[in-house]
Amino acid sequence: MIKLWSSGSGSSSDGRAPLSKYWGVSVTNTIGPTMGIEALKYINYPAQVLAKSSKMIPVMLMGTLLYGVKYTLPEYFCTFLVAGDKLQETKTVKKLANPNAPLGYTLCFLNLAFDGYTNSTQDLIKSRYPKTNPWDIMLGMNLWGTIYNAVVMFVAPLLFSNWPYADGFEALRFCQENPEVAWDIFLFCLCGAVGQNYIFLTISRFGALTNTTITTTVFLFYCPESNLL
């Protein structure tokens, strides 16, 4: 990341998007997954998977309403085919949605809305700055996301004595007391960083809708009753 930043990734003079273009979309990219995790307090994971199987719809909706993107008939067909396959399992969703289904699904809806905005905006950035490569997008998103999370986890707890959210100091203290956990977190982050290369490569070359289609299609093989893929 430092190498990309120092090599001029933040300049638009060479046709690549400046880092300042990512600050807004990084907000939704940070808040969206947080709401998805928070939803797990109120609905089971299988129920959330079924709800998120329609993730491609908000991506297309945001792209059309905000940026005037026009999608092809095969793209519409594929989107509703994937979403429709899961809508037939509404009985399973109702059975799994405990203990607070309305709040859980509201958080899922907000998660999908933020994801739709994030993905459609990434497409817009790529179209406006055609020389932007996948690692430019990865750098911009992660850089701003790191800043936001650092503020929430380390700055806010110092400013507010009753800060109800994540406390980075407690997390660091826990890792110091349990070194094996720190190692597991490192491996988890390393796998996530490697995997992100393929995510942003797909977004850069084929668009956010294609990437969402690929990541959502795996839900077709999901078996809520057995909680297995």
Backbone as CSV, one residue per row, in Angstrom:
resi,resn,N_x,N_y,N_z,CA_x,CA_y,CA_z,C_x,C_y,C_z
1,MET,0.824,-1.203,0.000,0.000,0.000,0.000,0.864,1.262,0.000
2,ILE,1.918,1.262,0.839,2.800,2.435,0.904,3.481,2.663,-0.438
3,LYS,3.893,1.582,-1.092,4.551,1.703,-2.391,3.611,2.299,-3.426
4,LEU,2.360,1.841,-3.435,1.385,2.374,-4.384,1.116,3.844,-4.116
5,TRP,0.991,4.200,-2.845,0.704,5.575,-2.471,1.844,6.504,-2.876
6,SER,3.077,6.083,-2.594,4.234,6.920,-2.885,4.537,7.013,-4.372
7,SER,3.981,6.060,-5.162,4.249,6.080,-6.604,3.273,6.967,-7.358
8,GLY,2.388,7.646,-6.618,1.512,8.602,-7.294,0.107,8.105,-7.504
9,SER,-0.316,7.125,-6.740,-1.676,6.616,-6.881,-2.710,7.674,-6.549
10,GLY,-2.321,8.681,-5.783,-3.272,9.704,-5.386,-3.406,10.828,-6.383
11,SER,-2.796,10.743,-7.537,-2.872,11.798,-8.538,-3.741,11.366,-9.697
12,SER,-4.597,12.289,-10.162,-5.468,11.987,-11.290,-4.858,12.425,-12.613
13,SER,-3.634,12.993,-12.567,-3.006,13.491,-13.786,-2.676,12.376,-14.761
14,ASP,-2.514,11.155,-14.248,-2.192,10.042,-15.120,-3.422,9.203,-15.453
15,GLY,-4.596,9.728,-15.135,-5.827,9.022,-15.471,-6.347,8.122,-14.379
16,ARG,-5.675,8.118,-13.221,-6.120,7.297,-12.104,-6.842,8.169,-11.081
17,ALA,-7.813,7.596,-10.403,-8.603,8.348,-9.434,-7.749,8.767,-8.244
18,PRO,-7.852,10.029,-7.814,-7.113,10.462,-6.621,-7.703,9.818,-5.376
19,LEU,-6.907,9.728,-4.335,-7.352,9.089,-3.098,-8.553,9.795,-2.483
20,SER,-8.699,11.090,-2.746,-9.817,11.845,-2.180,-11.166,11.368,-2.696
21,LYS,-11.189,10.664,-3.822,-12.440,10.179,-4.391,-13.018,8.998,-3.613
22,TYR,-12.238,8.431,-2.739,-12.682,7.223,-2.042,-13.205,7.482,-0.634
23,TRP,-13.094,8.698,-0.136,-13.440,8.924,1.265,-14.922,8.680,1.523
24,GLY,-15.792,9.127,0.594,-17.227,8.970,0.795,-17.684,7.526,0.691
25,VAL,-17.239,6.844,-0.347,-17.657,5.462,-0.545,-17.068,4.554,0.524
26,SER,-15.954,4.954,1.111,-15.368,4.155,2.183,-16.205,4.222,3.452
27,VAL,-16.981,5.302,3.608,-17.873,5.408,4.763,-18.927,4.306,4.698
28,THR,-19.583,4.192,3.549,-20.619,3.162,3.407,-19.999,1.765,3.412
29,ASN,-18.787,1.646,2.890,-18.115,0.347,2.890,-17.737,-0.084,4.309
30,THR,-17.576,0.876,5.201,-17.255,0.572,6.593,-18.516,0.310,7.411
31,ILE,-19.543,1.126,7.200,-20.776,1.007,7.984,-21.602,-0.203,7.556
32,GLY,-21.649,-0.476,6.246,-22.479,-1.565,5.736,-22.190,-2.914,6.379
33,PRO,-20.945,-3.405,6.313,-20.632,-4.692,6.950,-20.884,-4.692,8.455
34,THR,-20.696,-3.533,9.095,-20.963,-3.443,10.532,-22.424,-3.746,10.836
35,MET,-23.312,-3.218,10.003,-24.735,-3.487,10.187,-25.061,-4.951,9.925
36,GLY,-24.346,-5.558,8.967,-24.561,-6.968,8.701,-24.172,-7.827,9.895
37,ILE,-23.064,-7.472,10.546,-22.627,-8.207,11.733,-23.590,-7.967,12.888
38,GLU,-24.041,-6.723,13.024,-24.978,-6.391,14.099,-26.295,-7.152,13.927
39,ALA,-26.684,-7.401,12.677,-27.938,-8.112,12.413,-27.907,-9.533,12.957
40,LEU,-26.705,-10.104,13.089,-26.590,-11.474,13.593,-27.018,-11.599,15.050
41,LYS,-27.161,-10.463,15.736,-27.666,-10.505,17.111,-29.162,-10.796,17.137
42,TYR,-29.826,-10.571,16.017,-31.284,-10.637,16.001,-31.847,-11.699,15.061
43,ILE,-31.055,-12.139,14.093,-31.472,-13.235,13.224,-30.297,-14.192,13.053
44,ASN,-30.594,-15.435,12.807,-29.547,-16.433,12.617,-28.810,-16.205,11.301
45,TYR,-27.594,-16.730,11.233,-26.784,-16.565,10.028,-27.454,-17.131,8.777
46,PRO,-28.061,-18.335,8.823,-28.734,-18.842,7.620,-29.836,-17.915,7.131
47,ALA,-30.581,-17.310,8.061,-31.634,-16.374,7.664,-31.032,-15.142,7.005
48,GLN,-29.890,-14.686,7.507,-29.234,-13.526,6.902,-28.732,-13.850,5.497
49,VAL,-28.226,-15.060,5.327,-27.754,-15.475,3.997,-28.892,-15.446,2.997
50,LEU,-30.049,-15.945,3.399,-31.207,-15.935,2.511,-31.619,-14.504,2.174
51,ALA,-31.577,-13.617,3.166,-31.941,-12.223,2.931,-30.960,-11.543,1.986
52,LYS,-29.685,-11.885,2.111,-28.662,-11.244,1.292,-28.540,-11.849,-0.108
53,SER,-29.327,-12.873,-0.392,-29.250,-13.483,-1.715,-29.737,-12.540,-2.813
54,SER,-30.414,-11.467,-2.414,-30.895,-10.479,-3.390,-29.963,-9.275,-3.473
55,LYS,-28.709,-9.456,-3.098,-27.755,-8.356,-3.017,-27.559,-7.647,-4.358
56,MET,-27.740,-8.360,-5.463,-27.523,-7.751,-6.777,-28.569,-6.688,-7.091
57,ILE,-29.765,-6.831,-6.511,-30.841,-5.878,-6.792,-30.488,-4.473,-6.318
58,PRO,-30.039,-4.265,-5.066,-29.658,-2.902,-4.670,-28.473,-2.348,-5.447
59,VAL,-27.570,-3.220,-5.900,-26.457,-2.743,-6.721,-26.989,-2.134,-8.016
60,MET,-27.920,-2.833,-8.665,-28.508,-2.330,-9.909,-29.387,-1.118,-9.646
61,LEU,-30.122,-1.151,-8.535,-31.014,-0.040,-8.208,-30.234,1.233,-7.957
62,MET,-29.172,1.143,-7.167,-28.344,2.313,-6.881,-27.654,2.816,-8.143
63,GLY,-27.169,1.893,-8.948,-26.504,2.292,-10.187,-27.435,3.021,-11.127
64,THR,-28.686,2.577,-11.199,-29.666,3.196,-12.094,-30.132,4.541,-11.567
65,LEU,-30.491,4.598,-10.270,-31.055,5.823,-9.696,-30.015,6.921,-9.504
66,LEU,-28.827,6.555,-9.051,-27.815,7.556,-8.732,-26.962,7.963,-9.921
67,TYR,-26.645,6.994,-10.787,-25.673,7.272,-11.840,-26.187,7.001,-13.251
68,GLY,-27.445,6.618,-13.367,-28.022,6.419,-14.693,-27.444,5.247,-15.464
69,VAL,-26.953,4.240,-14.751,-26.379,3.065,-15.411,-27.504,2.244,-16.058
70,LYS,-27.261,1.781,-17.279,-28.232,0.944,-17.975,-27.697,-0.483,-18.059
71,TYR,-28.484,-1.406,-17.540,-28.084,-2.803,-17.530,-28.788,-3.559,-18.656
72,THR,-28.172,-4.647,-19.079,-28.713,-5.435,-20.183,-29.786,-6.405,-19.688
73,LEU,-30.572,-6.922,-20.611,-31.624,-7.877,-20.268,-31.054,-9.135,-19.610
74,PRO,-29.943,-9.714,-20.110,-29.369,-10.882,-19.422,-28.966,-10.580,-17.981
75,GLU,-28.507,-9.357,-17.722,-28.125,-8.999,-16.352,-29.353,-8.954,-15.440
76,TYR,-30.447,-8.390,-15.943,-31.691,-8.384,-15.166,-32.179,-9.804,-14.928
77,PHE,-32.111,-10.635,-15.964,-32.590,-12.010,-15.870,-31.793,-12.789,-14.830
78,CYS,-30.466,-12.638,-14.878,-29.603,-13.356,-13.937,-29.856,-12.899,-12.508
79,THR,-30.037,-11.591,-12.325,-30.267,-11.043,-10.992,-31.529,-11.601,-10.359
80,PHE,-32.643,-11.569,-11.102,-33.907,-12.030,-10.536,-33.976,-13.550,-10.470
81,LEU,-33.172,-14.220,-11.274,-33.118,-15.677,-11.194,-32.483,-16.110,-9.878
82,VAL,-31.365,-15.460,-9.523,-30.681,-15.783,-8.273,-31.542,-15.402,-7.070
83,ALA,-32.114,-14.180,-7.111,-32.934,-13.728,-5.982,-34.202,-14.563,-5.858
84,GLY,-34.814,-14.896,-6.991,-36.047,-15.666,-6.970,-35.867,-17.055,-6.411
85,ASP,-34.696,-17.632,-6.613,-34.436,-18.972,-6.101,-34.531,-19.001,-4.579
86,LYS,-34.146,-17.906,-3.950,-34.176,-17.867,-2.494,-35.503,-17.385,-1.941
87,LEU,-36.260,-16.629,-2.720,-37.540,-16.145,-2.231,-38.513,-17.284,-1.975
88,GLN,-38.333,-18.403,-2.667,-39.221,-19.540,-2.468,-38.990,-20.216,-1.119
89,GLU,-37.933,-19.812,-0.413,-37.615,-20.425,0.867,-38.050,-19.535,2.032
90,THR,-39.122,-18.752,1.827,-39.562,-17.816,2.857,-39.989,-18.521,4.140
91,LYS,-40.504,-19.742,4.030,-40.891,-20.473,5.235,-39.672,-20.752,6.107
92,THR,-38.584,-21.104,5.441,-37.351,-21.349,6.196,-36.866,-20.066,6.849
93,VAL,-36.973,-18.939,6.113,-36.546,-17.656,6.662,-37.329,-17.330,7.929
94,LYS,-38.651,-17.512,7.888,-39.477,-17.200,9.050,-39.101,-18.062,10.245
95,LYS,-38.784,-19.327,9.978,-38.450,-20.237,11.061,-37.105,-19.891,11.702
96,LEU,-36.177,-19.372,10.884,-34.832,-19.083,11.383,-34.711,-17.690,11.990
97,ALA,-35.664,-16.831,11.681,-35.548,-15.422,12.060,-35.932,-15.196,13.514
98,ASN,-35.026,-15.443,14.416,-35.252,-15.215,15.829,-33.973,-14.630,16.432
99,PRO,-34.054,-13.853,17.509,-35.245,-13.568,18.298,-35.973,-12.294,17.902
100,ASN,-35.384,-11.430,17.086,-36.014,-10.161,16.741,-35.911,-9.956,15.237
101,ALA,-36.797,-10.608,14.504,-36.713,-10.596,13.054,-36.830,-9.206,12.434
102,PRO,-37.791,-8.362,12.840,-37.929,-7.044,12.202,-36.649,-6.213,12.260
103,LEU,-36.041,-6.144,13.437,-34.813,-5.358,13.570,-33.673,-5.994,12.783
104,GLY,-33.577,-7.306,12.829,-32.515,-7.992,12.103,-32.593,-7.766,10.611
105,TYR,-33.811,-7.869,10.060,-33.965,-7.678,8.619,-33.840,-6.211,8.221
106,THR,-34.179,-5.308,9.135,-33.955,-3.886,8.862,-32.472,-3.601,8.721
107,LEU,-31.669,-4.174,9.615,-30.224,-4.010,9.527,-29.670,-4.639,8.260
108,CYS,-30.243,-5.803,7.869,-29.831,-6.440,6.612,-30.152,-5.548,5.421
109,PHE,-31.341,-4.930,5.450,-31.740,-4.028,4.364,-30.776,-2.850,4.256
110,LEU,-30.424,-2.254,5.399,-29.482,-1.133,5.389,-28.114,-1.585,4.901
111,ASN,-27.708,-2.777,5.302,-26.446,-3.348,4.834,-26.434,-3.473,3.316
112,LEU,-27.535,-3.980,2.751,-27.637,-4.139,1.303,-27.661,-2.789,0.595
113,ALA,-28.352,-1.804,1.201,-28.422,-0.472,0.594,-27.041,0.170,0.545
114,PHE,-26.302,0.080,1.640,-24.950,0.637,1.668,-24.033,-0.103,0.692
115,ASP,-24.168,-1.418,0.611,-23.362,-2.192,-0.332,-23.675,-1.800,-1.767
116,GLY,-24.966,-1.573,-2.034,-25.362,-1.155,-3.382,-24.735,0.172,-3.759
117,TYR,-24.741,1.110,-2.826,-24.114,2.410,-3.081,-22.609,2.253,-3.266
118,THR,-21.989,1.453,-2.417,-20.543,1.249,-2.502,-20.144,0.684,-3.852
119,ASN,-20.814,-0.372,-4.271,-20.444,-1.040,-5.527,-20.715,-0.171,-6.749
120,SER,-21.851,0.514,-6.762,-22.163,1.362,-7.912,-21.213,2.554,-7.993
121,THR,-20.785,3.077,-6.847,-19.843,4.199,-6.842,-18.458,3.752,-7.294
122,GLN,-18.076,2.554,-6.932,-16.801,2.019,-7.418,-16.815,1.911,-8.938
123,ASP,-17.944,1.495,-9.488,-18.078,1.449,-10.945,-17.936,2.838,-11.551
124,LEU,-18.545,3.838,-10.913,-18.479,5.206,-11.414,-17.043,5.718,-11.405
125,ILE,-16.323,5.451,-10.315,-14.927,5.885,-10.220,-14.105,5.254,-11.335
126,LYS,-14.331,3.969,-11.573,-13.575,3.277,-12.624,-13.893,3.834,-13.999
127,SER,-15.143,4.183,-14.243,-15.527,4.710,-15.561,-14.998,6.128,-15.776
128,ARG,-14.948,6.925,-14.717,-14.461,8.300,-14.838,-12.938,8.359,-14.905
129,TYR,-12.299,7.386,-14.297,-10.830,7.331,-14.303,-10.417,5.963,-14.844
130,PRO,-10.436,5.797,-16.169,-10.245,4.469,-16.781,-8.901,3.818,-16.498
131,LYS,-7.902,4.594,-16.144,-6.587,4.002,-15.879,-6.437,3.546,-14.426
132,THR,-7.489,3.688,-13.653,-7.454,3.218,-12.273,-7.401,1.696,-12.259
133,ASN,-6.405,1.137,-11.611,-6.261,-0.319,-11.581,-6.843,-0.889,-10.283
134,PRO,-6.984,-2.197,-10.181,-7.602,-2.800,-8.989,-6.913,-2.420,-7.692
135,TRP,-5.587,-2.260,-7.717,-4.855,-1.972,-6.487,-4.983,-0.513,-6.092
136,ASP,-5.289,0.363,-7.065,-5.613,1.746,-6.723,-6.904,1.790,-5.921
137,ILE,-7.907,1.023,-6.370,-9.190,0.976,-5.662,-9.000,0.349,-4.289
138,MET,-8.244,-0.723,-4.238,-7.989,-1.412,-2.970,-7.291,-0.487,-1.992
139,LEU,-6.315,0.275,-2.473,-5.585,1.214,-1.625,-6.511,2.302,-1.102
140,GLY,-7.291,2.911,-2.004,-8.172,3.998,-1.592,-9.207,3.562,-0.578
141,MET,-9.838,2.413,-0.823,-10.876,1.921,0.078,-10.293,1.561,1.447
142,ASN,-9.179,0.852,1.452,-8.601,0.396,2.719,-7.962,1.537,3.508
143,LEU,-7.387,2.501,2.804,-6.753,3.616,3.497,-7.782,4.412,4.291
144,TRP,-8.860,4.816,3.629,-9.894,5.580,4.321,-10.609,4.730,5.363
145,GLY,-10.838,3.452,5.039,-11.483,2.562,6.005,-10.655,2.422,7.271
146,THR,-9.340,2.358,7.114,-8.442,2.266,8.268,-8.526,3.526,9.124
147,ILE,-8.590,4.670,8.467,-8.695,5.937,9.201,-10.004,5.991,9.993
148,TYR,-11.108,5.621,9.360,-12.400,5.659,10.049,-12.429,4.710,11.238
149,ASN,-11.950,3.493,11.019,-11.965,2.518,12.101,-11.030,2.924,13.240
150,ALA,-9.910,3.535,12.906,-8.977,3.984,13.937,-9.609,5.075,14.800
151,VAL,-10.367,5.962,14.158,-11.049,7.021,14.908,-12.085,6.422,15.849
152,VAL,-12.875,5.472,15.335,-13.925,4.855,16.145,-13.342,4.047,17.299
153,MET,-12.244,3.345,17.043,-11.709,2.416,18.037,-10.722,3.047,19.016
154,PHE,-10.009,4.110,18.589,-8.960,4.647,19.456,-9.177,6.110,19.865
155,VAL,-9.781,6.897,18.993,-9.976,8.314,19.317,-11.263,8.532,20.102
156,ALA,-12.354,7.961,19.600,-13.652,8.157,20.261,-13.671,7.695,21.717
157,PRO,-13.067,6.523,22.062,-13.069,6.118,23.473,-12.357,7.103,24.398
158,LEU,-11.393,7.877,23.851,-10.695,8.866,24.661,-11.543,10.117,24.875
159,LEU,-12.426,10.392,23.916,-13.255,11.589,23.989,-14.547,11.374,24.767
160,PHE,-15.043,10.134,24.737,-16.308,9.828,25.402,-16.092,8.686,26.393
161,SER,-16.305,8.980,27.660,-16.033,7.987,28.710,-16.956,6.778,28.624
162,ASN,-18.162,6.973,28.127,-19.128,5.867,28.017,-19.307,5.422,26.557
163,TRP,-18.228,5.426,25.816,-18.294,5.038,24.406,-18.803,3.597,24.287
164,PRO,-19.962,3.392,23.601,-20.597,2.062,23.620,-20.085,1.106,22.553
165,TYR,-19.205,1.586,21.688,-18.792,0.755,20.564,-17.388,0.174,20.789
166,ALA,-16.762,-0.249,19.695,-15.478,-0.948,19.799,-14.418,-0.098,20.495
167,ASP,-13.671,-0.736,21.369,-12.577,-0.080,22.082,-11.274,-0.748,21.649
168,GLY,-10.497,-0.034,20.855,-9.259,-0.598,20.327,-8.241,-0.907,21.393
169,PHE,-8.232,-0.112,22.482,-7.265,-0.328,23.551,-7.538,-1.652,24.265
170,GLU,-8.808,-1.955,24.458,-9.157,-3.228,25.081,-8.784,-4.391,24.167
171,ALA,-8.962,-4.191,22.862,-8.610,-5.246,21.905,-7.107,-5.515,21.922
172,LEU,-6.301,-4.452,21.960,-4.846,-4.618,22.015,-4.415,-5.295,23.320
173,ARG,-5.072,-4.901,24.403,-4.751,-5.501,25.696,-5.076,-6.993,25.705
174,PHE,-6.189,-7.334,25.092,-6.589,-8.745,25.020,-5.582,-9.552,24.197
175,CYS,-5.097,-8.962,23.098,-4.111,-9.657,22.262,-2.783,-9.822,22.985
176,GLN,-2.418,-8.835,23.807,-1.183,-8.943,24.581,-1.278,-10.064,25.605
177,GLU,-2.443,-10.209,26.191,-2.642,-11.251,27.195,-2.834,-12.621,26.566
178,ASN,-3.245,-12.640,25.304,-3.495,-13.903,24.597,-2.807,-13.862,23.235
179,PRO,-1.500,-14.047,23.191,-0.735,-13.922,21.936,-1.234,-14.839,20.824
180,GLU,-1.773,-16.005,21.181,-2.237,-16.918,20.144,-3.410,-16.323,19.374
181,VAL,-4.195,-15.479,20.028,-5.306,-14.811,19.346,-4.782,-13.801,18.338
182,ALA,-3.740,-13.076,18.716,-3.142,-12.096,17.810,-2.638,-12.771,16.538
183,TRP,-2.065,-13.949,16.692,-1.575,-14.683,15.525,-2.723,-15.108,14.620
184,ASP,-3.813,-15.561,15.225,-4.981,-15.948,14.438,-5.560,-14.751,13.691
185,ILE,-5.597,-13.596,14.366,-6.100,-12.374,13.720,-5.213,-11.988,12.548
186,PHE,-3.894,-12.116,12.750,-2.960,-11.793,11.664,-3.195,-12.680,10.448
187,LEU,-3.347,-13.980,10.669,-3.593,-14.906,9.563,-4.923,-14.606,8.881
188,PHE,-5.926,-14.276,9.684,-7.238,-13.924,9.144,-7.134,-12.693,8.240
189,CYS,-6.422,-11.677,8.713,-6.249,-10.447,7.929,-5.423,-10.705,6.669
190,LEU,-4.418,-11.566,6.787,-3.591,-11.894,5.623,-4.424,-12.567,4.542
191,CYS,-5.261,-13.506,4.948,-6.139,-14.177,3.978,-7.106,-13.186,3.358
192,GLY,-7.621,-12.272,4.191,-8.537,-11.260,3.669,-7.861,-10.337,2.673
193,ALA,-6.609,-9.964,2.953,-5.867,-9.076,2.058,-5.601,-9.745,0.714
194,VAL,-5.233,-11.019,0.743,-4.995,-11.759,-0.502,-6.299,-11.901,-1.286
195,GLY,-7.366,-12.237,-0.577,-8.656,-12.394,-1.244,-9.163,-11.105,-1.862
196,GLN,-8.875,-9.976,-1.226,-9.312,-8.687,-1.755,-8.725,-8.397,-3.127
197,ASN,-7.533,-8.905,-3.389,-6.931,-8.691,-4.710,-7.853,-9.190,-5.811
198,TYR,-8.454,-10.353,-5.609,-9.340,-10.934,-6.615,-10.659,-10.186,-6.683
199,ILE,-11.132,-9.705,-5.522,-12.374,-8.936,-5.498,-12.233,-7.660,-6.329
200,PHE,-11.187,-6.882,-6.041,-11.011,-5.617,-6.735,-10.575,-5.814,-8.184
201,LEU,-9.907,-6.917,-8.478,-9.567,-7.223,-9.862,-10.835,-7.484,-10.667
202,THR,-11.789,-8.200,-10.074,-13.059,-8.461,-10.743,-13.855,-7.178,-10.922
203,ILE,-13.900,-6.335,-9.883,-14.624,-5.064,-9.975,-14.027,-4.187,-11.066
204,SER,-12.700,-4.135,-11.130,-12.022,-3.274,-12.084,-12.227,-3.733,-13.523
205,ARG,-12.215,-5.033,-13.754,-12.284,-5.553,-15.115,-13.705,-5.809,-15.607
206,PHE,-14.570,-6.252,-14.690,-15.900,-6.682,-15.123,-17.037,-5.892,-14.502
207,GLY,-16.754,-5.078,-13.480,-17.791,-4.274,-12.863,-18.295,-4.872,-11.556
208,ALA,-18.933,-3.995,-10.767,-19.409,-4.408,-9.443,-20.534,-5.419,-9.523
209,LEU,-21.402,-5.304,-10.538,-22.529,-6.237,-10.645,-22.042,-7.659,-10.878
210,THR,-21.047,-7.816,-11.744,-20.480,-9.150,-11.990,-19.860,-9.715,-10.718
211,ASN,-19.139,-8.870,-10.000,-18.531,-9.329,-8.750,-19.596,-9.753,-7.743
212,THR,-20.664,-8.954,-7.638,-21.746,-9.293,-6.712,-22.441,-10.575,-7.136
213,THR,-22.596,-10.765,-8.452,-23.221,-11.986,-8.949,-22.408,-13.214,-8.553
214,ILE,-21.098,-13.117,-8.695,-20.221,-14.241,-8.359,-20.295,-14.557,-6.873
215,THR,-20.188,-13.514,-6.038,-20.167,-13.739,-4.597,-21.533,-14.167,-4.062
216,THR,-22.592,-13.789,-4.761,-23.941,-14.146,-4.313,-24.354,-15.525,-4.789
217,THR,-23.829,-15.956,-5.927,-24.236,-17.240,-6.495,-23.933,-18.400,-5.555
218,VAL,-22.926,-18.238,-4.708,-22.595,-19.311,-3.775,-23.762,-19.597,-2.833
219,PHE,-24.640,-18.599,-2.633,-25.796,-18.816,-1.771,-26.761,-19.839,-2.357
220,LEU,-26.665,-20.074,-3.675,-27.529,-21.074,-4.298,-27.250,-22.461,-3.750
221,PHE,-26.032,-22.664,-3.270,-25.644,-23.975,-2.760,-25.767,-24.057,-1.250
222,TYR,-26.374,-23.031,-0.679,-26.472,-22.966,0.772,-27.690,-23.777,1.238
223,CYS,-27.481,-24.553,2.256,-28.556,-25.377,2.819,-28.860,-24.895,4.227
224,PRO,-29.871,-24.034,4.415,-30.146,-23.473,5.733,-30.455,-24.514,6.783
225,GLU,-31.092,-25.615,6.393,-31.486,-26.605,7.376,-30.280,-27.282,8.036
226,SER,-29.224,-27.484,7.245,-28.044,-28.171,7.782,-26.917,-27.225,8.153
227,ASN,-27.106,-25.935,7.776,-26.092,-24.907,8.040,-24.771,-25.277,7.408
228,LEU,-24.830,-25.852,6.198,-23.629,-26.235,5.473,-23.646,-25.636,4.084
229,LEU,-22.453,-25.443,3.501,-22.348,-25.033,2.099,-22.155,-26.261,1.243
